[in-house]
C-alpha cells in the first residue's frame, strides 16, 4: 500500500491502540537539576545515500551533578552562584528568570508569564505550574471588531502573572535564599546596563519602526549618543525597571499586584496609572474603530489582585513496545501545547512498532518516516484548535484521541518564559520600565482549522469547537505553544526539552526527541538537524534550507506542497529555537539552538573530557 494512502490509517491505529502503550513511570537520578527556558557530523538518509551536515558552532556542555542551559548566556552563571550559597532549585530558577527579563526584554520579563515543569525523582511525580497571563474580567471577544487590536497595543495586554508564578515556585519547591537577594543580578543589570547581544539587536532592528513610533518604548531603546536605536555591543540601561526591581526586592511580590490603602503607593498603583493612560497621543479615534473599550488597557486593580497561578498534573504518555524499553513522556497540559507533541510522538511510535515490532533495527528518518511525520504534524496541529484552558472547556475527548492520560497523584525543573510576540504588546509602563505582554492575541479568531488531504479540504475541527475551546472569556488563559517536556528512559536516563517559536515549538521538540530517543543522536546532533514544519491552514510543508533538496523533492512526490524557509536565522525568519539536555550513564549533556544565535550552559562540575571535540561532542553512550 502506498505510504500516502496509509498514513491516516496508522494515525487511527495509534489512537485506538493508545492503552497498550501505558506502563508505569520511570526514574531519574535525584542529583540532576535542569533549567530549560546548544561534534559530530549529522547524517541524513536520502534514498540509498547518506548526506552529511556540518556541525553548527554551538557548544555542547558536559556535566555530572547539575546543569543549566538557556538562550540568554548572560544569565547562565546565576544557578552556580545560588547553589554556592545553599539556594534551592526554585531560588535558581527565579533569579535566572528575573535576569532573563532584563537581558532579553523582547522575549521575557515580569510583564508576562511562564510555564514550569517539575519532576521529583524520589516520588516520581511530575507537575506543571501554569503561570501564564489571563484575560481581564472585562475582556469579551465580541467587543473587538478588529483582531488587529489584539496583536499589539494597550488593549492586547493580559494580566501579568510572572511574579505570582515566582512566588508559587518558591512556596511549593522551597527556598533558602533571602527574597531581596534573588533580585541582585537583575537589578544590577537594569541599573548598570546590559550589552545588547545579537538576539536583542535583531529584535530591535526587526521592529525599529514600531519602537520609534511608540512613546513608551523609544526612551529605553533609543541611544542618545548615536541618535539611533541600540545596536549589538552597545550598553542598554533601564533605570525605571531598576527602581521597580529594587522596590520589589525591598517589599514583596504583592507590591506589584495590590493597592495600598494609604501611605506610599505600591507598584500596582503606578502600573495602573500607566495602563489607564493608554494611547494618550490622540490616537483614540483610530483605535476606537476596532474596539468598544477605547485606548487604555482592560487590566484593573481587581485583575491584578485576583490572579492565581495553578499547579496541574503533567500529561503522561508511554511509548515504545515493551516495559523494559519503555519511554515515559511528561509534558505540560492545556492551555499549553504539550498535547500536540504527545500526539506526534504517539503516531510516530505506532508507525515504528508496525514496521519493526521487535525493535531490532535502529530507527532512521527515511523518506517514508518523514512523510508520516509530516502527516502527523498536520493532524496534531489541526487538533490543537480544539484545545484551550481546561478550567473553562471540557477537552477530555481531545486528549483521549491524542494518546495521553493524566498522571494522577501528585529533580528537575524546566521553565519557559514567553511574550506572545517580540516585545509583546509594544507598550511599556514609563514609570516602572515594565514591558507588557499581548496575551489576548493568543485567543482564537474563530478560524476554522483545515488541511489539504486527498486533493480536498477536510475540516478537522468545526468552527464552533475551535471558537469555544480558545475563545476569549474573563479570567481565561489563552492557548499557548509552550511545551516543556521530560522523557524518562531505561537506566535512569533522561531527556529534557523546551523551545520558543509559536506553532513550531511542538513540531521542533518532536523532531529533536525522535532523533535523540530513536536515532540515538546526541543532543547537539539532534538540535542541529534541519527541521520541517506544517502550515495548519494550507497544509504545506516548510523546510529549513539545510534540509537535503533530494529528500524534499521525493517528499514532494508524495503530494506534499513544499516551501523553503529563508536562509537567515533569527527574528527576521520564522524559526523555532530549542534548548535541551540529556542524562545518560552519569553524564549530563546540554545544548542551545544555534538558530537563536546566542545561548550557553553551565553546570557542576564541568567535565573536560579528553575524548571531546572543541564543540563539546564526547564519546558517550546514546540514549538507551
C-alpha positions, 0 to 999 in steps of 0.5 A: 500500500502506498505510504500516502494512502496509509498514513491516516490509517496508522494515525487511527491505529495509534489512537485506538491502540493508545492503552497498550502503550501505558506502563508505569513511570520511570526514574531519574537520578535525584542529583540532576537539576535542569533549567530549560527556558546548544561534534559530530557530523549529522547524517541524513538518509536520502534514498540509498545515500547518506548526506552529511551536515556540518556541525553548527558552532554551538557548544555542547556542555558536559556535566555530572551533578547539575546543569543549566542551559538557556538562550540568554548566556548572560544569565547562565552563571546565576544557578552556580552562584545560588547553589554556592550559597545553599539556594534551592532549585526554585531560588535558581530558577527565579533569579535566572528568570528575573535576569532573563527579563532584563537581558532579553526584554523582547522575549521575557520579563515580569510583564508576562508569564511562564510555564514550569515543569517539575519532576521529583525523582524520589516520588516520581511525580511530575507537575506543571505550574501554569503561570501564564497571563489571563484575560481581564474580567472585562475582556469579551471577544465580541467587543473587538471588531478588529483582531488587529487590536489584539496583536499589539497595543494597550488593549492586547495586554493580559494580566501579568502573572510572572511574579505570582508564578515566582512566588508559587515556585518558591512556596511549593519547591522551597527556598533558602535564599533571602527574597531581596537577594534573588533580585541582585543580578537583575537589578544590577543589570537594569541599573548598570546596563546590559550589552545588547547581544545579537538576539536583542539587536535583531529584535530591535532592528526587526521592529525599529519602526514600531519602537520609534513610533511608540512613546513608551518604548523609544526612551529605553531603546533609543541611544542618545549618543548615536541618535539611533536605536541600540545596536549589538555591543552597545550598553542598554540601561533601564533605570525605571525597571531598576527602581521597580526591581529594587522596590520589589526586592525591598517589599514583596511580590504583592507590591506589584499586584495590590493597592495600598490603602494609604501611605506610599503607593505600591507598584500596582498603583503606578502600573495602573496609572500607566495602563489607564493612560493608554494611547494618550497621543490622540490616537483614540479615534483610530483605535476606537474603530476596532474596539468598544473599550477605547485606548487604555488597557482592560487590566484593573486593580481587581485583575491584578489582585485576583490572579492565581497561578495553578499547579496541574498534573503533567500529561503522561504518555508511554511509548515504545513496545515493551516495559523494559524499553519503555519511554515515559513522556511528561509534558505540560497540559492545556492551555499549553501545547504539550498535547500536540507533541504527545500526539506526534510522538504517539503516531510516530511510535505506532508507525515504528512498532508496525514496521519493526515490532521487535525493535531490532533495527535502529530507527532512521528518518527515511523518506517514508518516516518523514512523510508520516511525520509530516502527516502527523504534524498536520493532524496534531496541529489541526487538533490543537484548535480544539484545545484551550484552558481546561478550567473553562472547556471540557477537552477530555475527548481531545486528549483521549484521541491524542494518546495521553492520560493524566498522571494522577497523584501528585529533580528537575525543573524546566521553565519557559518564559514567553511574550506572545510576540517580540516585545509583546504588546509594544507598550511599556509602563514609563514609570516602572520600565515594565514591558507588557505582554499581548496575551489576548492575541493568543485567543482564537479568531474563530478560524476554522482549522483545515488541511489539504488531504486527498486533493480536498479540504477536510475540516478537522475541527468545526468552527464552533469547537475551535471558537469555544475551546480558545475563545476569549472569556474573563479570567481565561488563559489563552492557548499557548505553544509552550511545551516543556517536556521530560522523557524518562528512559531505561537506566535512569536516563533522561531527556529534557526539552523546551523551545520558543517559536509559536506553532513550531515549538511542538513540531521542533521538540518532536523532531529533536526527541525522535532523533535523540530517543530513536536515532540515538543522536546526541543532543547537539546532533539532534538540535542541529538537524534541519527541521520541517514544519506544517502550515495548519491552514494550507497544509504545506510543508516548510523546510529549513534550507539545510534540509537535503533538496533530494529528500524534499523533492521525493517528499514532494512526490508524495503530494506534499506542497513544499516551501523553503524557509529563508536562509537567515536565522533569527527574528527576521525568519520564522524559526523555532529555537530549542534548548535541551539536555540529556542524562545518560550513564552519569553524564549530563549533556546540554545544548542551545539552538544555534538558530537563536544565535546566542545561548550557553550552559553551565553546570557542576562540575564541568567535565573536560573530557579528553575524548571531546571535540572543541564543540563539546561532542564526547564519546558517550553512550546514546540514549538507551 
